[in-house]
Amino acid sequence: MFAWRKRIGHISPGALSTSVYDFYLVAPEGVGLVGISNPIGDWREDEYERVLKNVVASAKYLAARHVDYINHAASSGNSKSRLACPRPRRFTPRAKRCAR
């Protein structure tokens, strides 16, 4: 049976190419990962708002699959990157409302 102990939901800002593999290298027996991708193209205001809305939808999707914990992986980029996020952590209040 899949994830008979716990199910961890994971929202990724990009492809789930290595994070799933890495997870199962260290996860205890019976703990499973339920992943979903929520890609962002750049940090324009409209793109950022679109992704924030999708984070809430993704969290609801994972909650409907009865995960025990939801992790939202994000990267602010480095300071020289054109993708450096000027608005970190704005998703947190929205995610908390979703979890209620």
C-alpha positions in Angstrom: 0.0 0.0 0.0 1.3 3.4 -0.9 2.2 5.8 1.9 0.6 3.8 4.7 2.3 5.9 7.4 2.2 9.5 6.0 1.6 11.3 2.7 3.6 14.5 2.1 2.2 16.9 -0.5 4.9 18.9 -2.5 4.2 21.9 -4.7 7.2 22.6 -6.9 8.0 25.8 -8.8 9.4 23.7 -11.7 9.7 20.1 -12.9 9.8 17.4 -10.3 12.8 15.8 -12.0 15.1 15.2 -9.1 13.1 16.1 -5.9 11.1 13.0 -6.1 14.1 10.8 -6.5 15.9 12.6 -3.7 12.9 12.3 -1.4 12.8 8.5 -1.7 16.5 8.3 -1.0 15.9 9.6 2.6 12.2 8.9 3.3 11.3 6.3 5.9 9.4 3.2 4.8 5.7 4.0 4.3 6.1 7.7 3.7 5.1 8.8 0.3 5.4 12.0 -1.8 2.4 13.4 -3.7 3.9 16.1 -6.0 2.5 18.8 -8.3 4.2 21.3 -10.4 3.3 25.1 -10.4 5.8 26.7 -12.8 6.5 30.4 -12.9 8.0 32.0 -16.0 9.3 35.3 -14.6 8.6 37.7 -11.7 6.3 40.2 -13.5 3.4 41.2 -11.2 0.7 39.4 -13.3 2.8 36.2 -13.5 3.5 36.2 -9.8 -0.3 36.7 -9.0 -1.2 33.9 -11.4 1.2 31.5 -9.6 0.0 32.6 -6.2 -3.6 31.7 -7.2 -2.3 28.3 -8.5 -0.6 27.6 -5.2 -3.9 27.8 -3.4 -5.5 25.6 -6.0 -2.6 23.2 -5.8 -2.9 23.0 -2.0 -6.6 22.3 -2.3 -5.9 19.6 -4.8 -3.3 17.9 -2.5 -5.6 18.3 0.5 -8.3 16.4 -1.4 -5.8 13.6 -1.8 -5.6 13.4 2.0 -1.9 14.4 2.4 -0.8 15.0 6.0 1.5 17.9 5.2 2.0 20.3 2.3 5.4 21.7 1.4 5.6 24.6 -1.1 9.1 24.7 -2.5 10.1 28.1 -3.8 13.3 29.8 -4.9 13.9 33.5 -4.8 16.8 33.1 -7.2 20.1 34.8 -6.6 20.5 38.5 -6.4 22.0 38.7 -9.9 19.3 36.6 -11.5 16.6 38.2 -13.6 14.3 35.8 -11.8 15.2 37.1 -8.4 11.9 37.4 -6.5 11.2 40.9 -5.2 8.1 39.8 -3.2 9.1 36.7 -1.1 6.5 35.0 1.2 3.4 36.7 -0.1 1.8 33.3 -0.6 1.9 32.4 3.1 -1.3 34.2 4.2 -3.2 32.7 1.2 -1.9 29.2 2.0 -2.9 29.6 5.6 -6.4 30.6 4.6 -6.6 27.6 2.3 -5.6 25.2 5.2 -8.4 26.3 7.4 
